[in-house]
Each structure stands twice: as C-alpha cells, then as structure tokens.
Amino acid sequence: MRFGIYTNLTRDENGRVTVQLAEILKSKRIPFAMSEELSGIKYDCEYLPNDELAKASDVIVVFGGDGTVLRIAKDCARHDCGIFAVNLGNIGFLTEIESARLEKAIISICKNQIKNEYRSLLEIYFKGKSYTALNEVVISRGSRTKMVYLDLMVNDLLVNRVRADGLIVSSPTGSTAYSLSAGGPIVAPDVDAFIITPVCPHSFYSRPFVINNKSTVKIYLLRADPCAYLNVDGEEEEIMGIGDMVEIKKSALDAKFIRLKSYNFYSNIIQKMDTWKRER
C-alpha cells in the first residue's frame, strides 16, 4: 500500500503533524509521497503534483478541514484513490479522526480494518465548460443588495421561479455545508439525491427540494443587477449574464472515503453539531 500526504499548512503550523505522519510511515517502511505544495517543509521524500499524487497513491491522508478535502477530492475521484481525512479545522464534517489517533488509524488502514464510503459528485455544465463538485454549485447575487430571479427546471419541467439571494444545488455530502447554513436538510451520503436550497428567498413558497440525482437540473438567470455569480465548491467562479443557463447532473465519478470500522455517519453528525454548538 502506498500513501500520499496532502496538508493545509495554515492549519498545521510548520508541518508538525505532517512530519509526524511521515515519520510513522518511514518507521514502518510504508512508501509515501507528499503533495508538491508541501515542498517548503523540506522533508526528505518524493513530492508530486496533486493529480500525480492521487494516481500514484492508494490512500491520501488529508490534514485540514472540509475545504482541504474539497481541494484534493476530485483528483482522488479521477484515480479511485481513497481519502482519509484528519481534522485540523473547526467542525470537519468530512473528516474521520483527530490527529491524536493518527498512528492507530494508519495501522488499521494497513491491516485493511476499514470500510469504503463512496460519495457522489456533481457535474456542472456552463457555456461549453464542465466542472465537477463534491459539495455544491451556487448561483448568487453580486455585491449589490438586489435579488436574483431564476427559473428552476427539473427534467425540463418548471419547478419554481426563484426570487432570492441565491440558489444552492448540492450533493448529499454538500448537505452539511452551505446548504445546511441556508436551512436545507441533512441527507445521508448513501441517498441518491440532489438538494436544492434557496438562499434567503423572497417568497414563502420557496423551500428546499430533495430530488432524485438521476434528474437533470437546469437553472436560467432571468434577472440580476448587474450580474450573478456561479461558484463551484467555493473554488471556480464564473459570471452569469441574463439568459445564461447552468445544467447539473450526477457525475460518473465517486469520491472514495476511507472509514474506520467504528465510523458511524449519524453519530459523527451528532458529535460535529455538538462541537458547532459549543463553539458558538
């Protein structure tokens, strides 16, 4: 088994936990490489671009929060590389463990005392380009305070004419991200669904929808001042003009998360929500 290491160094000061993992793997003679983004640590190992790291690894250990997982997840999905996420962030809905349990977790992975959890991705089409998202795609108003007007279509049927600050289409994974903050439901990762959540809707009948992810979702921008923004997983951003359309389908790719045998989605959610409540 070969490991990769991907770290958000703003969460891991001086790469302390990253080096700790490298030393564990080295002591057990387990081959590994690090993302080339970590070359500043100057640890004596191989450094690879993220896509090559995912291609060369069976598992990538990700240190950070959910945002860090999002940045590497699509590379991992393309190469069927497992993601084992260690929380160095705040809540970390996607993460598996805290760093204190790291060595025991690595032993469990090497002994195959794990289970694989597959998370569906979204495929987004806009102006001849395609994007992949693990969490969500968001259409939102610009810096002015005026709302956007959108037509929401599912399988070419008009579902709602939305007047709101924005609209979120998320996967079940994304149901614990922006959609949750906007009042959307938590959806278990094994549910084949899209979650469509208006952001601050200006009508009482605009409520979240949960639909089958075999559906095709199309969103048309009817009105905005002066434009709207299309955002994919908090990373890629495009400007939308009047009449532009975004199409969302289920991706052919899945992200594979490595879970310990003791992992339980529901108890994990309860624990994370308790943490969120205490931090408030």
Order of alpha helices (4+ residues) and beta strands (2+ residues): beta-alpha-beta-beta-alpha-beta-alpha-beta-beta-alpha-beta-beta-beta-beta-beta-beta-alpha-beta-beta-beta-beta-beta-beta-alpha
